[in-house]
């Protein structure tokens, strides 16, 4: 009986080895629908990234134009201040009298009229 028991025990061991060897690991495949969703997601991310970059470029361009405009305004303001100073220097009474005298004009009190406000 011991030989029968050994045979049964060996058969059980062989069955266990066969059952262990027959375990198949299956890889999960991506279905067509899932592949389409992944592609749509990739396209969406690419589109949004492109849109963000183009918006940043437009903002940069606008800021650059604003800075250039501010610089030209400041430069024109300086020019205007310089011209106002020149006008105030050139419109002094002494200069006007000197220019009038150079041109041969004389002050005649009979021709001067006083205007009151």
Helices and strands as residue ranges (DSSP letters): H 2-21, H 32-90, H 93-102, G 109-111
